[in-house]
Amino acid sequence: MLQYALPIFLGAFLLFQVQPLIARCLLPWFGGMPAVWTTCMLLFQVLLLAGYAYAHWLATRLRPPAQALLQGAVLALSLALLAAQWRYWGGPLIPAAAWKPADPDAPVCHLLLLLAVTVGLPYFVLATTSPLLQAWFSRARPGVAPYRLYMLSNVGSLLALLTYPVLIEPALAMRAQAVVWAGAFVLFAAAYLLCAIQSASAAPAGEVTDRDAAPTALPAEADVPWRHRLLWIALPALASTLLLAVTNQICQELAVIPFLWVLPLTLYLLSFIICFDNPRWYVRAAYLPAMLIAVPVVAYVMTQPLEMPVRWQIATYAALLFCACMFCHGEVVARRPDPRHLTSFYLAISIGGALGGLFVGLLAPLIFVRFYELHVALLACWLAGLVAVWRWRPVPDDVRSYVLAALLALSVGLPIIYCLAHHPDRPPIILAHRSFYGVFRVEDRDRDRPGEEVHSLVNGATIHGLQYLDPSLRHRAVSYYSPRSGVGLAVTRHPRYRSPHGGAMRIGVVGLGTGNMAVYGRVGDTVRFYEINPAVDEMAHDAGYFSYLADSPAHIEVALGDARLSLERELRQTGSQQFDVLALDAFSSDSIPAHLLTREAFAIYLQHLRQPDGVLAVHVSNRFLDLARVVYGLADACGLQALRFSDPGGPGIYKSDWMLLTTSPRVLTDREIVRMSLPRPATRPLRLWTDDYYNLWQILR
């Protein structure tokens, strides 16, 4: 059994190590968006389905020698692909810089293409490992149940997920991670080939070896009830949908980093491990009521995104996910078939997982203008729980009737909760747009307050800017950009801005939003915005929503694409932009694109500043994360002075925290700058954030 256990365990470990590795690598190329992980998971689940389907076809249609020969050829092709990547990219898995997206159009197609080229074939091979080797094991050992080998594969998967954010990511650079992974894949391929050779040459116990005889036919598939086959697909689809929806919910409010991907996926896999180790570990009387209780609790938490501490939100979502996955996978394992139908069983489970990924990754963005996937998953969990209670025979009929009556009464209100946006009293929405880059809506606020009506741009639970509709107020710097905010001071107290002979200013802004920063532009000035979402660019240019860009006397430029990639490209092609002020304000809701807050990113920003008076302004307002500690560390590493400013807010102005980084004595000694700045707090220094390392957990409030 050890001969089969080793490649199964190692294959599962590599399968789930490469997921955060390649997603972490490609994340900065697509703006650090939550949809990057969802899209990656979609392809991973489709490849897993393809691997399981291939394994099922191989195990049931070909003789053992042909199985071994064909699988050996596929393994050889995957090794050749890794060798070709090393030859042309300088290493395995990580694409060359020429593959970086030049524009933000069709990000899903571009990301799927990159994933297919980098890890598609090796991932497909890894996906075939568990079902095919279990089928070979069942043929060699017909009296031994193979399901614990599936549990072992899930242990390998879980170990991979737990070690990546804790050991692998902090200790190794990206290319080193890829090299180590490729080396382990070579060892895996060798162990896999040994099993294939033995399977081709050895006969099962009690069977006469006859290589020319036709393979033994499997029993008819009809002896498995169709209801069981349907549940093999439907319940894993529900668990997969909930996994991705919960991950999206967490990432859009915090950050898109491996730790926040790994936590939900770990719970998901843990449910597989527990259920497949032994059916007795799944206790319906415990997990079914827990899931039914967790659903309305999570529905309530979703209405309190600002009031509830983030740790409690994560804990609540995690509890629901684990209970629901235990229910789904426990019910599937309770209906597991005879090992003769093993590959079709695993194929059905993988179909369900892929369907969940297709729903969240492709279908939901097309049919919903907001993140309603979690609402749908909660409702499906509730309905599945009702059905389970109804068919739970050990429960007395009278008790079951009372329970169902209570649950049905509650379920009348639940769909209303799910289908409502988070706040029933929200302002009217005049525009809503959803894409790969997130969900944005324009709201018509304060209609009951004459003269104070505003249009606001909202993402998640955060307002990202507003504009008064009153012509006398529409040119004000409001929301997070007031004159007394850090970025307002960076512009209005800049030596070039204050001097009558200072000349035209160049202001760069990473993150367009409503375009409010354009109000600081004067005749002759240039305000250049960097924006990854084409929909936001359209909103900001449409005077029916926001007119800052149209009204500004300055020259307005908008560069579409990820800001860091755009700034890198400009350095290569046209040189420094020579910004007097470069404002970094590209965060979606409270989620941060961490690749914009690394040592390498700051080195790019500094090359684009005009010297000696260039100022880098960083927006560090965040409900959940203490970003100031990260920026202080980056300032120290870059030899910059860092000043922090807090605007308390007021009418039309939101409380904001900004940090200004510069080496300019004229900026640092300006009396207003000195008066408004805050002293640096005495906190323990953090490890410097780089492209290879950043730790969100350390800065949680």
Solvent accessible surface area in square Angstrom, and as a share of the most:
residue,aa,sasa,rsa
1,M,100,0.45
2,L,144,0.72
3,Q,73,0.32
4,Y,14,0.05
5,A,16,0.12
6,L,100,0.50
7,P,0,0.00
8,I,1,0.01
9,F,58,0.24
10,L,36,0.18
11,G,0,0.00
12,A,9,0.07
13,F,44,0.19
14,L,3,0.02
15,L,13,0.06
16,F,24,0.10
17,Q,11,0.05
18,V,0,0.00
19,Q,4,0.02
20,P,0,0.00
21,L,3,0.01
22,I,0,0.00
23,A,0,0.00
24,R,6,0.02
25,C,14,0.08
26,L,0,0.00
27,L,5,0.03
28,P,26,0.16
29,W,23,0.08
30,F,6,0.03
31,G,6,0.06
32,G,5,0.05
33,M,18,0.08
34,P,19,0.12
35,A,24,0.18
36,V,0,0.00
37,W,8,0.03
38,T,9,0.05
39,T,5,0.03
40,C,0,0.00
41,M,8,0.03
42,L,6,0.03
43,L,25,0.13
44,F,2,0.01
45,Q,15,0.07
46,V,54,0.31
47,L,28,0.14
48,L,44,0.22
49,L,43,0.21
50,A,40,0.31
51,G,0,0.00
52,Y,15,0.06
53,A,40,0.31
54,Y,34,0.13
55,A,0,0.00
56,H,42,0.19
57,W,112,0.39
58,L,0,0.00
59,A,28,0.22
60,T,43,0.25
61,R,175,0.64
62,L,46,0.23
63,R,107,0.39
64,P,20,0.12
65,P,52,0.33
66,A,40,0.31
67,Q,9,0.04
68,A,13,0.10
69,L,141,0.70
70,L,63,0.31
71,Q,0,0.00
72,G,16,0.15
73,A,51,0.39
74,V,20,0.12
75,L,0,0.00
76,A,58,0.45
77,L,111,0.55
78,S,0,0.00
79,L,55,0.27
80,A,59,0.45
81,L,47,0.24
82,L,10,0.05
83,A,63,0.49
84,A,42,0.32
85,Q,7,0.03
86,W,127,0.44
87,R,173,0.63
88,Y,160,0.61
89,W,34,0.12
90,G,57,0.55
91,G,3,0.03
92,P,2,0.01
93,L,0,0.00
94,I,13,0.07
95,P,3,0.02
96,A,27,0.21
97,A,71,0.55
98,A,98,0.76
99,W,86,0.30
100,K,61,0.26
101,P,11,0.07
102,A,75,0.58
103,D,75,0.39
104,P,11,0.07
105,D,94,0.49
106,A,63,0.48
107,P,17,0.11
108,V,39,0.22
109,C,91,0.55
110,H,50,0.22
111,L,0,0.00
112,L,45,0.22
113,L,99,0.49
114,L,0,0.00
115,L,0,0.00
116,A,49,0.38
117,V,44,0.25
118,T,0,0.00
119,V,1,0.00
120,G,8,0.08
121,L,55,0.27
122,P,0,0.00
123,Y,4,0.01
124,F,35,0.15
125,V,0,0.00
126,L,5,0.02
127,A,2,0.02
128,T,0,0.00
129,T,3,0.01
130,S,12,0.07
131,P,1,0.00
132,L,0,0.00
133,L,0,0.00
134,Q,0,0.00
135,A,19,0.15
136,W,7,0.03
137,F,1,0.00
138,S,22,0.14
139,R,79,0.29
140,A,30,0.24
141,R,103,0.37
142,P,86,0.54
143,G,78,0.75
144,V,55,0.31
145,A,64,0.50
146,P,0,0.00
147,Y,20,0.08
148,R,130,0.47
149,L,2,0.01
150,Y,13,0.05
151,M,34,0.15
152,L,46,0.23
153,S,8,0.05
154,N,9,0.04
155,V,52,0.30
156,G,0,0.00
157,S,3,0.02
158,L,25,0.12
159,L,78,0.39
160,A,0,0.00
161,L,1,0.00
162,L,86,0.43
163,T,22,0.13
164,Y,0,0.00
165,P,22,0.14
166,V,104,0.60
167,L,106,0.53
168,I,42,0.21
169,E,13,0.06
170,P,36,0.23
171,A,79,0.61
172,L,57,0.28
173,A,47,0.36
174,M,23,0.10
175,R,111,0.41
176,A,38,0.30
177,Q,3,0.02
178,A,1,0.01
179,V,60,0.35
180,V,88,0.50
181,W,9,0.03
182,A,7,0.05
183,G,38,0.37
184,A,24,0.19
185,F,0,0.00
186,V,78,0.45
187,L,124,0.62
188,F,0,0.00
189,A,1,0.01
190,A,54,0.42
191,A,15,0.11
192,Y,0,0.00
193,L,63,0.31
194,L,110,0.55
195,C,0,0.00
196,A,2,0.01
197,I,110,0.56
198,Q,74,0.33
199,S,6,0.04
200,A,22,0.17
201,S,57,0.37
202,A,40,0.31
203,A,33,0.25
204,P,11,0.07
205,A,73,0.57
206,G,93,0.90
207,E,85,0.38
208,V,130,0.75
209,T,80,0.46
210,D,82,0.42
211,R,147,0.54
212,D,131,0.68
213,A,46,0.35
214,A,81,0.62
215,P,72,0.45
216,T,118,0.68
217,A,91,0.71
218,L,80,0.40
219,P,42,0.26
220,A,75,0.58
221,E,74,0.33
222,A,94,0.73
223,D,85,0.44
224,V,14,0.08
225,P,57,0.36
226,W,171,0.60
227,R,124,0.45
228,H,52,0.23
229,R,60,0.22
230,L,99,0.49
231,L,54,0.27
232,W,0,0.00
233,I,46,0.23
234,A,47,0.36
235,L,14,0.07
236,P,1,0.00
237,A,18,0.14
238,L,19,0.09
239,A,0,0.00
240,S,0,0.00
241,T,13,0.08
242,L,0,0.00
243,L,4,0.02
244,L,2,0.01
245,A,3,0.02
246,V,1,0.00
247,T,4,0.03
248,N,13,0.07
249,Q,16,0.07
250,I,8,0.04
251,C,2,0.01
252,Q,19,0.09
253,E,19,0.09
254,L,3,0.01
255,A,0,0.00
256,V,2,0.01
257,I,8,0.04
258,P,2,0.01
259,F,67,0.28
260,L,2,0.01
261,W,1,0.00
262,V,7,0.04
263,L,47,0.24
264,P,3,0.02
265,L,4,0.02
266,T,15,0.09
267,L,31,0.16
268,Y,24,0.09
269,L,6,0.03
270,L,55,0.27
271,S,0,0.00
272,F,11,0.05
273,I,20,0.10
274,I,45,0.23
275,C,0,0.00
276,F,7,0.03
277,D,36,0.18
278,N,30,0.15
279,P,53,0.33
280,R,156,0.57
281,W,120,0.42
282,Y,24,0.09
283,V,75,0.43
284,R,64,0.23
285,A,62,0.48
286,A,54,0.42
287,Y,43,0.16
288,L,1,0.01
289,P,53,0.34
290,A,34,0.26
291,M,0,0.00
292,L,16,0.08
293,I,115,0.58
294,A,15,0.11
295,V,0,0.00
296,P,46,0.29
297,V,71,0.41
298,V,0,0.00
299,A,2,0.02
300,Y,127,0.48
301,V,4,0.02
302,M,7,0.03
303,T,35,0.20
304,Q,44,0.20
305,P,9,0.06
306,L,84,0.42
307,E,113,0.50
308,M,43,0.19
309,P,80,0.50
310,V,10,0.06
311,R,109,0.40
312,W,167,0.58
313,Q,16,0.07
314,I,16,0.08
315,A,52,0.40
316,T,25,0.14
317,Y,6,0.02
318,A,18,0.14
319,A,53,0.41
320,L,0,0.00
321,L,0,0.00
322,F,42,0.18
323,C,20,0.12
324,A,0,0.00
325,C,0,0.00
326,M,0,0.00
327,F,5,0.02
328,C,0,0.00
329,H,1,0.01
330,G,2,0.01
331,E,7,0.03
332,V,3,0.01
333,V,3,0.02
334,A,59,0.45
335,R,61,0.22
336,R,96,0.35
337,P,17,0.11
338,D,64,0.33
339,P,46,0.29
340,R,120,0.44
341,H,4,0.02
342,L,4,0.02
343,T,9,0.05
344,S,12,0.08
345,F,0,0.00
346,Y,0,0.00
347,L,33,0.16
348,A,10,0.08
349,I,10,0.05
350,S,5,0.04
351,I,52,0.26
352,G,0,0.00
353,G,8,0.08
354,A,2,0.02
355,L,86,0.43
356,G,1,0.01
357,G,0,0.00
358,L,67,0.33
359,F,38,0.16
360,V,2,0.01
361,G,13,0.12
362,L,74,0.37
363,L,85,0.42
364,A,0,0.00
365,P,43,0.27
366,L,148,0.74
367,I,98,0.50
368,F,43,0.18
369,V,80,0.46
370,R,26,0.09
371,F,45,0.19
372,Y,40,0.15
373,E,3,0.01
374,L,5,0.03
375,H,11,0.05
376,V,59,0.34
377,A,1,0.00
378,L,0,0.00
379,L,46,0.23
380,A,38,0.29
381,C,0,0.00
382,W,2,0.01
383,L,91,0.45
384,A,22,0.17
385,G,0,0.00
386,L,14,0.07
387,V,87,0.50
388,A,18,0.14
389,V,9,0.05
390,W,148,0.52
391,R,139,0.51
392,W,41,0.14
393,R,156,0.57
394,P,106,0.67
395,V,25,0.15
396,P,77,0.48
397,D,99,0.51
398,D,88,0.46
399,V,71,0.41
400,R,17,0.06
401,S,64,0.41
402,Y,169,0.64
403,V,57,0.33
404,L,18,0.09
405,A,61,0.47
406,A,58,0.45
407,L,19,0.09
408,L,96,0.48
409,A,68,0.53
410,L,107,0.53
411,S,15,0.09
412,V,107,0.62
413,G,30,0.29
414,L,7,0.03
415,P,44,0.28
416,I,106,0.54
417,I,75,0.38
418,Y,3,0.01
419,C,94,0.56
420,L,74,0.37
421,A,6,0.05
422,H,39,0.17
423,H,72,0.32
424,P,102,0.64
425,D,125,0.65
426,R,87,0.32
427,P,29,0.18
428,P,87,0.55
429,I,55,0.28
430,I,71,0.36
431,L,51,0.25
432,A,33,0.25
433,H,68,0.30
434,R,28,0.10
435,S,36,0.23
436,F,22,0.09
437,Y,11,0.04
438,G,12,0.11
439,V,5,0.03
440,F,19,0.08
441,R,20,0.07
442,V,0,0.00
443,E,1,0.01
444,D,16,0.08
445,R,59,0.22
446,D,53,0.27
447,R,137,0.50
448,D,122,0.63
449,R,124,0.45
450,P,120,0.75
451,G,31,0.29
452,E,71,0.32
453,E,32,0.14
454,V,7,0.04
455,H,16,0.07
456,S,0,0.00
457,L,1,0.00
458,V,3,0.02
459,N,9,0.04
460,G,21,0.20
461,A,27,0.21
462,T,20,0.12
463,I,32,0.16
464,H,34,0.15
465,G,0,0.00
466,L,6,0.03
467,Q,8,0.03
468,Y,17,0.07
469,L,61,0.30
470,D,43,0.22
471,P,97,0.61
472,S,90,0.58
473,L,34,0.17
474,R,68,0.25
475,H,107,0.48
476,R,132,0.48
477,A,13,0.10
478,V,4,0.02
479,S,0,0.00
480,Y,28,0.11
481,Y,18,0.07
482,S,0,0.00
483,P,78,0.49
484,R,95,0.35
485,S,0,0.00
486,G,0,0.00
487,V,0,0.00
488,G,0,0.00
489,L,8,0.04
490,A,2,0.02
491,V,0,0.00
492,T,36,0.21
493,R,65,0.24
494,H,4,0.02
495,P,18,0.11
496,R,61,0.22
497,Y,54,0.21
498,R,129,0.47
499,S,47,0.30
500,P,123,0.77
501,H,171,0.76
502,G,19,0.18
503,G,43,0.42
504,A,51,0.40
505,M,0,0.00
506,R,59,0.21
507,I,0,0.00
508,G,0,0.00
509,V,3,0.02
510,V,1,0.00
511,G,13,0.12
512,L,7,0.03
513,G,18,0.17
514,T,2,0.01
515,G,0,0.00
516,N,3,0.01
517,M,4,0.02
518,A,0,0.00
519,V,40,0.23
520,Y,13,0.05
521,G,3,0.03
522,R,78,0.29
523,V,130,0.74
524,G,53,0.51
525,D,1,0.00
526,T,17,0.10
527,V,0,0.00
528,R,40,0.15
529,F,1,0.00
530,Y,3,0.01
531,E,16,0.07
532,I,23,0.11
533,N,3,0.01
534,P,36,0.23
535,A,9,0.07
536,V,2,0.01
537,D,23,0.12
538,E,122,0.55
539,M,7,0.03
540,A,1,0.00
541,H,100,0.45
542,D,64,0.33
543,A,60,0.47
544,G,52,0.50
545,Y,52,0.20
546,F,1,0.01
547,S,1,0.01
548,Y,4,0.01
549,L,12,0.06
550,A,76,0.59
551,D,55,0.28
552,S,18,0.12
553,P,81,0.51
554,A,9,0.07
555,H,108,0.48
556,I,38,0.19
557,E,44,0.20
558,V,41,0.23
559,A,15,0.12
560,L,70,0.35
561,G,6,0.05
562,D,12,0.06
563,A,8,0.06
564,R,21,0.08
565,L,12,0.06
566,S,5,0.03
567,L,0,0.00
568,E,31,0.14
569,R,55,0.20
570,E,19,0.09
571,L,46,0.23
572,R,170,0.62
573,Q,130,0.58
574,T,109,0.63
575,G,26,0.25
576,S,41,0.27
577,Q,26,0.12
578,Q,72,0.32
579,F,1,0.00
580,D,1,0.01
581,V,0,0.00
582,L,1,0.00
583,A,0,0.00
584,L,1,0.00
585,D,25,0.13
586,A,29,0.23
587,F,18,0.08
588,S,22,0.14
589,S,7,0.05
590,D,8,0.04
591,S,5,0.03
592,I,2,0.01
593,P,11,0.07
594,A,4,0.03
595,H,7,0.03
596,L,5,0.03
597,L,0,0.00
598,T,0,0.00
599,R,79,0.29
600,E,67,0.30
601,A,0,0.00
602,F,0,0.00
603,A,35,0.27
604,I,16,0.08
605,Y,0,0.00
606,L,39,0.19
607,Q,100,0.45
608,H,0,0.00
609,L,7,0.03
610,R,61,0.22
611,Q,108,0.48
612,P,91,0.57
613,D,15,0.08
614,G,4,0.04
615,V,0,0.00
616,L,0,0.00
617,A,0,0.00
618,V,1,0.00
619,H,12,0.05
620,V,1,0.01
621,S,30,0.19
622,N,17,0.09
623,R,80,0.29
624,F,11,0.05
625,L,0,0.00
626,D,31,0.16
627,L,1,0.00
628,A,1,0.01
629,R,48,0.17
630,V,4,0.03
631,V,0,0.00
632,Y,9,0.03
633,G,22,0.21
634,L,0,0.00
635,A,0,0.00
636,D,81,0.42
637,A,45,0.35
638,C,24,0.14
639,G,56,0.53
640,L,18,0.09
641,Q,107,0.48
642,A,20,0.15
643,L,38,0.19
644,R,43,0.16
645,F,2,0.01
646,S,39,0.25
647,D,1,0.01
648,P,101,0.64
649,G,17,0.16
650,G,36,0.34
651,P,125,0.78
652,G,20,0.19
653,I,30,0.15
654,Y,60,0.23
655,K,126,0.53
656,S,1,0.01
657,D,18,0.09
658,W,1,0.00
659,M,0,0.00
660,L,2,0.01
661,L,0,0.00
662,T,3,0.01
663,T,70,0.41
664,S,0,0.00
665,P,90,0.56
666,R,152,0.55
667,V,4,0.02
668,L,41,0.20
669,T,96,0.56
670,D,10,0.05
671,R,214,0.78
672,E,51,0.23
673,I,1,0.01
674,V,84,0.48
675,R,162,0.59
676,M,47,0.21
677,S,25,0.16
678,L,79,0.39
679,P,115,0.72
680,R,132,0.48
681,P,61,0.38
682,A,112,0.87
683,T,71,0.41
684,R,190,0.69
685,P,119,0.75
686,L,30,0.15
687,R,128,0.47
688,L,59,0.29
689,W,4,0.02
690,T,33,0.19
691,D,42,0.22
692,D,47,0.24
693,Y,19,0.07
694,Y,15,0.06
695,N,43,0.22
696,L,5,0.03
697,W,127,0.44
698,Q,78,0.34
699,I,2,0.01
700,L,17,0.09
701,R,127,0.46
